[in-house]
């Protein structure tokens, strides 16, 4: 079995070199794994072992240990296609998806994301149009697949599942009210303000503090 440990841009090679090369056709979920066994268009199996966090994208070429090339192709897959009559609504949709760390493909007049009924409902409430389609999915580079890692080899699937469960749990239970009130007197000089502080323990202030304190 051939092993792949490197990928390069297809633009760095001539089409003649790739003409007879086998293709690796995978959806984004599989292309986001840095270590896997896969079957090429020729029927041959290969072992892929790329640097941690690597994402295989259309337009790239794998280089096998014997020097042969494998062209990466994005397979068609089910996605949500988001469009809007107003650009502002599409921007709002992108903002809310970004808050949830959702992999999103950004086009000139559309957004693509993986099929998710919860997200589809949220997007429709914003006022955009959401339809399911089948096409290659190439989301933006981001924290997933090659971004922020904390000393472990988390796959994209694990990262995405964690993000999904986290925001759903947050939406279910998060109903906090914060009431912070601050009374500030007019400032005649820098760093001069009149706060009322209640201290349970001793508090040391410098002569330049300029605060008036009432201690219990």
DODREN-987472 format. One record per residue (C-alpha): x, y negated, z negated; residue number from 1. Coordinates in nm, 2 decimals. Each point is the difference from the previous one (the first is absolute). Layout:
# DODREN-987472
     east    north       up   lumdo
        X        Y        Z     NUM
...
//
This chain:
# DODREN-987472
     east    north       up   lumdo
     0.00     0.00     0.00       1
     0.14    -0.34     0.10       2
     0.03    -0.26    -0.27       3
    -0.06    -0.38     0.04       4
     0.17    -0.24    -0.24       5
     0.00    -0.32     0.22       6
    -0.23    -0.22     0.21       7
     0.08    -0.28     0.24       8
    -0.20    -0.25     0.22       9
    -0.10     0.15     0.33      10
     0.09    -0.33     0.16      11
     0.37     0.08    -0.07      12
    -0.03     0.30     0.24      13
    -0.07     0.02     0.37      14
    -0.33     0.16     0.10      15
     0.20     0.26     0.19      16
     0.14     0.14    -0.33      17
    -0.35     0.03    -0.14      18
    -0.17     0.14     0.32      19
     0.03     0.36    -0.10      20
     0.01    -0.05    -0.37      21
    -0.27     0.17    -0.21      22
    -0.25    -0.22    -0.19      23
    -0.10    -0.01    -0.36      24
    -0.37    -0.10    -0.01      25
    -0.13    -0.07    -0.35      26
    -0.25    -0.23    -0.17      27
     0.13    -0.27    -0.23      28
    -0.05     0.20    -0.32      29
     0.24     0.26     0.13      30
     0.24    -0.25     0.15      31
     0.03    -0.16    -0.34      32
     0.17     0.30    -0.15      33
     0.38     0.00     0.00      34
     0.03     0.38    -0.05      35
    -0.22     0.25     0.18      36
    -0.01     0.28     0.25      37
    -0.17    -0.08     0.33      38
    -0.08     0.16     0.33      39
     0.10    -0.18     0.32      40
    -0.19    -0.03     0.32      41
     0.23     0.28     0.14      42
    -0.12     0.24    -0.28      43
     0.33    -0.01    -0.18      44
     0.01    -0.06    -0.38      45
     0.24    -0.25    -0.15      46
     0.10    -0.10    -0.35      47
    -0.01    -0.38    -0.06      48
     0.21    -0.14    -0.28      49
     0.02    -0.38     0.03      50
     0.11    -0.25    -0.27      51
    -0.26    -0.05    -0.27      52
    -0.28    -0.23     0.08      53
     0.04     0.03     0.38      54
    -0.30    -0.03     0.23      55
     0.01     0.14     0.35      56
    -0.15    -0.24     0.25      57
    -0.09     0.00     0.36      58
     0.29    -0.15     0.20      59
     0.25     0.19    -0.21      60
     0.20     0.31     0.08      61
     0.12     0.28    -0.23      62
     0.36     0.13     0.04      63
     0.04     0.37    -0.07      64
     0.32     0.15    -0.15      65
     0.09     0.13     0.34      66
    -0.02    -0.34     0.16      67
    -0.33     0.05     0.18      68
    -0.28    -0.26    -0.02      69
    -0.36     0.03    -0.11      70
    -0.25    -0.28     0.10      71
    -0.24    -0.12    -0.27      72
    -0.36    -0.04     0.12      73
    -0.29    -0.14    -0.22      74
    -0.29     0.25     0.01      75
    -0.35    -0.13     0.03      76
    -0.18     0.01    -0.33      77
    -0.32    -0.12    -0.16      78
     0.03    -0.37    -0.12      79
    -0.22    -0.28    -0.10      80
     0.00    -0.28     0.25      81
    -0.08    -0.34    -0.15      82
    -0.10    -0.29     0.21      83
    -0.17    -0.33    -0.07      84
    -0.17    -0.29     0.19      85
     0.19    -0.25    -0.21      86
     0.38     0.02    -0.05      87
    -0.05    -0.12    -0.35      88
    -0.20     0.31    -0.09      89
     0.27     0.23     0.14      90
     0.26    -0.19    -0.21      91
    -0.21     0.05    -0.31      92
    -0.02     0.38     0.08      93
     0.38     0.02     0.04      94
     0.04    -0.18    -0.33      95
    -0.22     0.24    -0.19      96
     0.16     0.30     0.15      97
     0.34    -0.14    -0.08      98
    -0.10    -0.03    -0.36      99
    -0.06     0.37    -0.01     100
     0.33     0.09     0.17     101
    -0.19     0.16     0.29     102
     0.20     0.09     0.31     103
    -0.14    -0.22     0.27     104
     0.08    -0.04     0.37     105
    -0.04    -0.37     0.09     106
    -0.09    -0.09     0.36     107
    -0.09    -0.34     0.16     108
    -0.37     0.05    -0.07     109
    -0.03     0.32    -0.20     110
     0.11     0.20    -0.30     111
     0.04     0.37    -0.01     112
     0.01     0.21    -0.32     113
    -0.05     0.36    -0.10     114
    -0.36     0.11    -0.04     115
    -0.13    -0.07    -0.34     116
    -0.38    -0.04    -0.08     117
     0.07    -0.22    -0.31     118
     0.22    -0.24     0.20     119
    -0.25     0.00     0.29     120
    -0.28    -0.12    -0.24     121
     0.22    -0.26    -0.15     122
     0.09    -0.14     0.35     123
    -0.36    -0.01     0.11     124
    -0.09    -0.21    -0.31     125
     0.27    -0.25     0.11     126
    -0.19    -0.03     0.33     127
     0.23     0.17     0.25     128
    -0.09     0.28     0.24     129
     0.13     0.35    -0.08     130
    -0.01     0.29     0.24     131
     0.17     0.34     0.01     132
     0.23     0.07     0.30     133
     0.26     0.25     0.10     134
     0.34    -0.15     0.10     135
     0.37    -0.01    -0.10     136
     0.05    -0.17    -0.33     137
     0.31    -0.22    -0.06     138
    -0.04    -0.20    -0.31     139
     0.23    -0.28    -0.11     140
     0.32     0.07    -0.18     141
    -0.05    -0.06    -0.37     142
     0.04     0.14    -0.35     143
    -0.12     0.34     0.13     144
     0.24     0.22     0.20     145
     0.34    -0.16    -0.06     146
    -0.08    -0.27    -0.24     147
     0.01    -0.02    -0.38     148
     0.11     0.33    -0.16     149
     0.07     0.07    -0.36     150
     0.26     0.29     0.00     151
    -0.23     0.26     0.14     152
    -0.08     0.14     0.34     153
    -0.37    -0.08     0.01     154
    -0.16     0.07     0.33     155
    -0.24    -0.25     0.17     156
    -0.29     0.23    -0.08     157
     0.08    -0.02    -0.37     158
     0.05    -0.37     0.00     159
    -0.33    -0.06     0.19     160
    -0.20     0.23    -0.22     161
     0.13    -0.18    -0.31     162
    -0.09    -0.34     0.14     163
    -0.35     0.12     0.09     164
    -0.07     0.15    -0.34     165
     0.15    -0.30    -0.18     166
    -0.22    -0.26     0.18     167
    -0.31     0.21    -0.04     168
     0.06     0.05    -0.37     169
     0.06    -0.38    -0.02     170
    -0.32    -0.09     0.17     171
    -0.20     0.24    -0.21     172
     0.11    -0.12    -0.34     173
     0.14    -0.35     0.04     174
    -0.25    -0.25    -0.12     175
     0.21    -0.23    -0.22     176
    -0.08    -0.36    -0.09     177
     0.28    -0.23    -0.10     178
    -0.07    -0.32    -0.18     179
     0.31    -0.21    -0.06     180
    -0.05    -0.35    -0.11     181
     0.28    -0.25    -0.05     182
    -0.05    -0.36    -0.12     183
     0.29    -0.22     0.11     184
     0.04    -0.35    -0.12     185
     0.12    -0.27     0.24     186
     0.37     0.02     0.04     187
     0.19    -0.31    -0.06     188
     0.34     0.16     0.02     189
     0.14     0.33     0.15     190
    -0.06     0.32    -0.20     191
    -0.25    -0.18    -0.23     192
    -0.33     0.19    -0.04     193
    -0.24     0.05    -0.29     194
    -0.08     0.37    -0.04     195
    -0.18     0.15    -0.30     196
     0.18     0.32    -0.09     197
    -0.10     0.26    -0.25     198
     0.29     0.21    -0.12     199
    -0.01     0.32    -0.19     200
     0.38    -0.01    -0.05     201
     0.26    -0.27    -0.04     202
     0.09    -0.20     0.31     203
     0.31    -0.20     0.04     204
     0.00    -0.32     0.22     205
     0.28    -0.24     0.09     206
    -0.03    -0.37    -0.07     207
    -0.07    -0.07     0.37     208
    -0.29     0.23     0.02     209
    -0.26    -0.27    -0.03     210
    -0.28     0.24    -0.10     211
    -0.24    -0.06    -0.28     212
    -0.07     0.33    -0.19     213
    -0.27     0.10    -0.25     214
     0.11     0.31    -0.18     215
    -0.22     0.24    -0.18     216
//
